[in-house]
Amino acid sequence: MQTEAPPLTAVATNGTRILLSDGRELIDGIASWWTACHGHNHPHIVAAVKRQLDAMPHVMFGGLTHEPALTLAARLASILPGAGTDDALGHVFLCDSGSVAVEVALKMAVQFWRNRGATRNRIVSFRYAYHGDTMAAMSVTDPDEGMHRLFEGYFPAQILAELPRDAAGRDAFDALLARHRGTVAAVIVEPLLQGAGGMKLHDAATLRAVRDTCRRHDVLLIADEIATGFGRTGTMFACEQAAVVPDIICIGKALSGGVMSLAATAASGRVFGAFLSDDPTAALMHGPTYMANPLACAAANASLDLFEDGAILRRVAAMEGELRAGLAPCATLPGIADVRVKGAMGAVQMAEPHDIDWLRRRFVDEGVWVRPFGDIAYLMPALTIGPRDLARLCRAVVTVMGEWAQRGA
């Protein structure tokens, strides 16, 4: 707090723009932490929330239900990976944030085994993973690459693995699950794109290897699609690109179009079946106060409306090419280790990061809102951003990173 620069004051948002109190206008290059997938203040979502506000802003979701939640759960079940098959993720738990969705998923996995008479309490996660800031979510986040090292010893010890990117990696991962088979409840993975851990990419074959190894050792697979879901990687959900259907999936961030905080954890019939019992203690005991908030559910239903004609995913396909072309000049700059693009995400990785605060100020000077962290300067703008605004974002990254390279020379 002593060294952090004072935050800028935002007074309004619209589309891809953030208006500051001093009159400056910034192009939002990160869609408010990847949530505003349709841009800010989309009229269809705003209108849906206003209608719901007049009818019922909130009601507890214990012993009561409501149409926005029922509709949303059914719609999610119909589009999540595996929809229409025996593996469908047809049982949806609506909560209030991505970290809570991960907490619920981990509790589901551990209690799944307990309800079946086994004690399997440990979770396997991967190097560079980031799954949230609450306690169990911290425990499956990379302790070295993340920001939770100070809390070591506070949260439960889990098992950190390398992603099985090649034959040797697959053999090592298989051996790890074999060694811990009696204690591991689940493996959790961010499909194709590890977001806050550094915008690290892996291919569909790696994700399939994770799934196949979990099946071989009868370990549940949790897909954390909080960052990757809703079109960010080029398909509605990243798992689709590998034809992988997890046992449990976590979604959030863009779920409500960046308007209200909302997340969900969805489970397969197999997982749900372990909680069906005459014994009340077999129930999943988790109940956030604002779970299934009607305003948030209304926003999410309106956001799903905007995906239905396929135009957004077609725009993401075009954005991938625009990002590749726009960020390519960064690859020739001194001090740049890598430039990578996937769907509507573009990242420039610095070999030796420095001057992060200077970078952030310079991006604002260029009229864009881009927030480098660690060794990464990245773009994850609204999926509806036009080519002109996206080109301006890319030019700003190239310009500022070029100046950064000169400062470090």
N, C-alpha and C positions, 0 to 999 in steps of 0.2 A: 504493500500500500504506500510505502514511503517513496518508491521509485516509479510507480506506475503513472503514466501521463493521464491528466484529467480527461474523462470521456467527453465526446462531443454531444451536444444536445440535439436530438431529432425532434421535429415538431409535426411532420407529416410524411406520409409515404404514398406513392402512386405508381403502379406498374413496376418499372425497374428503377425508380427514383426514390431517394431519401432526401428530404428537405431539412436543412439544419437551421437552428435558431438565428444564425448570423446571415441567412439568406443564401448560403451556398447549397448547391444541388449535386448529389453524388449518384452515379450509377452503381447500383448494388451488385457487386460481383460475386457475392456468396449467398444470395437469397436468404438473408437473415439466418445464417447457420443452416442453410439447405432446406429451409421449411417452406418458403414462399414459392412453390413450384410454378404457380400461375402468375407470378408477380404479386405485388402488394395491392391490397384493396380491390381485388377482382369483384366486379359488380354482382355477378351471379352468387358468389359466396357471401358477400356482404348482405345481399337481399335475403338470403336464406337465414342468416343469423338474426337479422332484424325481425323476420316473421316469427322465429322461435322465441326471441326475447319477449315479444308481446304475449305469446301463449304460455311459456313456462321456461324461465331461465335455468332452473335447476330443480331436481328432486332426488332424494336419496335412492340409491340403486340396491337397497336391501329390502326385500319383500315387495318392492315395486319395480315396474319396468315401464318403458315408454316407446312410442313408435320410432323416433329417430334412432335409438339404439338398436331396436329389432331390425330395422331396415338396413342399418349400417353393417351389423354383424352378418346378415344374410348376403349382402352385396360383397363383403370381403371374402366370405367363404366361397363365393362363386367365381372369384378372380385369383385367389391365392394359388401358389403352385400345387398341382395335384387335383385341382377342382374337377369334380365329376368322376374321380377314380376312388378305389378303395383306400388310398392313402390321403384322401382329401383332408385339408386343415379346416374342418368344419365346426370347430368348437372355439368360440372367440371370447376372450376375457378383455373387456375394455377398461383401461386405466388412464392415467393422467400424464405420464411422461415416459420417455424412452428408457431411462434408468429403471423406473418401476417395472416396465415391461420385461426387462432383463431379470430383475429380481423375481418376478412372478415365474418366468420361464425356468430359472434355476430351482426355485421351490417346487415347481411342477415336476421337474426331472428327479429331484431327490425323493419327493413324496411318492412318485410313481413306483419307485423300487420298494419303498417302505410299505406301501399298500399291498405290494406283492410278496412281502415277507423277507425282503433283502435290505441290507444296510449298505448303500452305495452313496457316499456323501461327497465325493470329489468330482471336480469339473476340469476338463482339459481345454485350454485355450492356446492361442498361437502368438508367437513373437510378433510384435507391433500391434497387437490387438488393443482396441479401446471399446469398452462396453458401458461406460457411465461412471458416475461419481458417488453413487450410494454404496453401501458396504459390500454386498455380494458382487455387485458390478465391478467395484474396484478390485476384488480378488481375482477376477478373470481378465484384468487389463494388464498389459505388459508392465512390470514394475520398473524396468530400466528405461523404457522408451516413453512411458506415460508420466503422469504428474502425481502419482500416489505413493511414491517411495517412503515418504514421511510416515505413512500409516501402516508400514509393515509390522506385523505382529498384532494389529488390531483386527484385521479381517482374516477369514480362514485361509489357510495355505492350500493352493490349488496346484495344478500341474501345467507347466508351460512347455509347449512343443514348437518345433519348426514346421511350417507348412510343407507338406510332401510334394515338392515341385518336380521331382525326378524319381527314377527307380530307387536310388539309394534312400531318398527321403521317404518314399512309400514304405520301404522295408523298415526303416527306423520308426516310422509312425506305427506300423503294424506291431512291431516288437514292444513299443511303449504301451499300447492298449492291451497287448497280451499280458504284460507284467502287472498291469493295474486293473485287469478286468474285474476282479472281485470288489473293487472299491470305487470305480469310476461310474458315475451316473450318466454323464453326458459330455459331449464335445460341443463347444460353441464356436462359431466361425462367422466372420463378416464375408459374405459371398462376393468374390471377384475384386472388391475394393475395400481395403482397410482404411477408413477415413481419418479420424483424428490421430491415428498412430503414424501418419505420414503420407497419406494418399498412396499406399502401396498396392500394386496390382498383382493378381495371380490369374491363371487361365482356368477355363472350364474343366480341363483334365485334372487339375489340382483339386478343385472342388469335388469332382466325382470320386477321386481317390479318397478324400476324407469321408464321403458318404459310404463308399464301399467298405472301407475299413471299419467304420462304425457298425455296419450291418454284420460284418463277419464276426465281430466280438460282442454283438448284442448290446451296443451302447447307443443311447439316444443322441440324435443330432439336432442341435438348436441353431437355426440361422438367424443372425442378427441383421435384419434388413432395415434397421432404423434409418441409416444413411442411404442405402442403395435402393430402397423400395420406391415405387411410384415414378419409374421412368428414368432415374438418374443414370443408370449404366446402359440404357438403350432398349431394355425390355421393362415391362411393368415391374417385375421383380428379377433380381440378378440370378436367382436360382434357375430361372427358366432357361438361361443360356447354357446351362450344364445338364438340363433335364433332371435336376435334383429336387426331390420333395423331402424336406426335413420332417422330423417328428413334431417339432415346435418351431414357430417363427415369431420374431419380434418386429413390430413395425411402429413407426411414430413419425416425428419431424414433419414430413410433407403430407402426412395423413389428412390433416385438416386444412391444407393449403396455406399454412403459415398464419392462421387467424386465431386459433385457440389451441391451448395445450391439450394434446390427446395422443394416446398410444394404445396398442393392443398386443396381446399375446394369443396366438391361435395354435391349437393342438389337433393332432390326428385323433381318429376314433380309438385307436389302440391306447393312446395316452389317456384320453377321456375315460375309457372303460375302467381303468385302474382306480378311479375315484367314485365309481358307482358301488354303493354298499349300504347295508342296513346300519352300519356303524357310523355314527356322526363324526367320529374322529378321522374318518377317511376323506372328509371334504377338504378342499383347498381353502385354507383360512387366510384370505387376503382381501382386504376391502378398503381401498382408498376412498376418502370422503367424497371426492368429486369424480369418482369413476363413472364413465358413461354420461358425463355432463351433457344435457340436451343441446345446449348451444354448440358445444364442440362437435357433437354427432351431426347436427344440422350442417355445420361447416364442412365436415368430412363427406357427407352425402353430396353436397353441392360440388365439392372438389372432384369426387368420382364422376359426376355428370360430365365434367369438362374433359375427362379422359376417354369418354365413350366413343367418339368418332375417329379416334386414332391419330388425329392431327398432331397432338403433342409428341407422340413417339416418332412420327415422321420428322418433326422439327428437331428432335434430339439427334436423329441420324444425320441431319444436315449440320447441326452444331458440332458434332464430332469432327467433321472435315474442316469446319471453320476454325475450331480450336487448334487442330494440328497445324494448319497453315499459319494461323496468327501467332502461335507461340514458337514456331520452328526457329526463328532467328535467335532465340535464347540459347539454343543448343551450341552455338558457336562462341558464346561469351566465356571469357576466363572465369573460373570459379564455379561454373555450373556443372553439376554431376549428371543430371538427367532431366529430360522433358518427357512427360508421359500424359496421355489422353485416353479417356475411356468414356464414351457416351457424352454426357454434358459436364464432365470434369476434366480440367486441365491443370497440371501441376508442374512447377519448375523447382527442381531440387538443387539446393546450394551445397557445394562440397564442404565448405567450412562456414557455417552461418555466423553472421555478425551484423551489427547495426539494425536489428529488427525494428526498434522504435523509429529509427530514421526511415526505414522502408515504409512503415505504416503512415508516417507523416507525408512522405513524398506521394504515396498513392492518393491521399486526400487532396494534395496540391494538384494532382492530375485530374481531379474531379471524379474519382472512383472510390468505392468502398471495398478494399481488399485487405485482408488481415493475415499476413504471414505468421506462421508459428514454427518453432523448431528450425528445421532446415528447408521449409517448404513455403513457397508463394503459390497460391492456387486460385483457380476460378471454379465456382459451382453456382452459376447464376440461375435465374428463373428459366424454366424450360420453354417459356414463351418469348424469351428475349429475341429481338430482331437482329438481323445480320449487322446492321450499322452499329448498334450499341455493343454487340459482342466484339466487333472489330475494334471499337474504341477501347474496350477492356483489354484486349490482347495488346494493342499498341501501348497502353499504359504499362502493362507488365514488361514488355520489351524495353521500353524507355527507362523505367525505374531500375530494372535489373541491370541494364547496361551501365547506368550511373553507379549502381552498387558495385559492379565488377571493377569499375575504375577506382572507387574508393578503397577497395581491397588490394589493388595492384601495388 
